[in-house]
Amino acid sequence: MTCALAGPVLAPMFSGMGRKPLLVGILLLLAMANALTALGTSFTTLVVLRVFAGAVGALTLPIASTVAVLLVNDQERPKALAAVFAGNSLAFMIGVPIGGLVGSAFGWQAGFWLAAAFCVAVALLVQIAIPKPAPFSVAPATKSLSMTRPPFPNLFGVTFLSFAASFATVGYIAQLSLGAAGLGTLGTGAMQALIGVGSLVGLLIGARLAQKYGTAILPALLFAIALTQLAMFGLFHTGFAQIVQVALLSLVILFGSAALFAIAPIVQTRLAMESGASVTIAMAINGSMLFLGQAGGIALGGLAISYSGADLIGVSGGSVAVIAALIARRIQPAEPPLQPI
């Protein structure tokens, strides 16, 4: 929640700073926050430090995306943005399990010391390996008001609703795997890993689709998400043998996560094209919609479960995806940006 709320607020405040030194500074602040967390002795201190880390970390993805946009030409932007987003997916696939293992073996503080070390290492890597982006005219903080004009609201809405639709079921994948599919803990972990694999595949596909079709392909991807959500509903009412259910569940998860994450580079490329010097603000708002969509989807799934058990979470998620597809159809074709980045 801190990441969702802090990004759009902080991005305009730091719009006057160079993107590369700002990214290095954010990483060093995150290292400090993790180190202090490891040294924390009270619950209140830990909460305050995690809120601080969430607020600072909210700028990481939009600043990294901005740097990626500034370092490549227009044709390469979808690939660059997909690569940045892939880092986020890999962090959840690899970083979270490693942190859990280290914490289990050496105590919870060790996980935060490891995170601090990673932050310092990445800050050094950014400083040494990434060239300085070309300068551009920085928009004042009031430039964020332009985010209310088309196509920004529709693009932000697509991000919010697509993640809400998917997380209505993804947020409860453990319950679906353990309950309806009869999988054990290991099988549930495999299903969660499939989400990560699907996200990486989707980002690769999305980069290509962004180059070829732009936002015109968004409705098709959102209808694909709707179909996977509805398939999740029908999957456990077919009477298939358990092994068939597990195989079909795996395909649905893989296909659904690929469709979801294929949307990211398409939306971000269009945001970069439309926002000009306000690209960091646009990316921060879009990141906020992502986090809020995840939370909203989990809340929607929980509401559906409270009324009808797990039966209707696929229907609720599919309905939201259809609404998102209708919004995506209202996005007009892209025009050349008014000001180069």
Buried (B, 14 or more C-beta within 10 A) or exposed (E): EBBBBBBBEBBBEBBEBBBBEBBBBBBBBBBBBBBBBBEBEEEEEBEBBBBBBBBBBBBBBBBBBBBBBBBBEBEBBBBBBBBBBBEBBEBEBEBEEBBEEBBEEEEBBBBBBBBBEBBBEBBEEBEEEBEEBEEBEBBEBEBBEBBEEEBBBBBBBBBBBBBBBBBBBBBBBBBBBBEBBEBEEEBBBBBBEBBBBBBBBBBBBBBBBBBEEBBBBBBBBBBBBBBBBBBBBEBBEEEEEEEEBBEBBBEBBBBBBBBBBBBBBBBBBBBBBBBBBBBBBBBBBBBBBBBBBBBBBBBBBBBBBEEEEBBBBBBBBBBBBBBBBEBBEEBEEBEEEEEEB
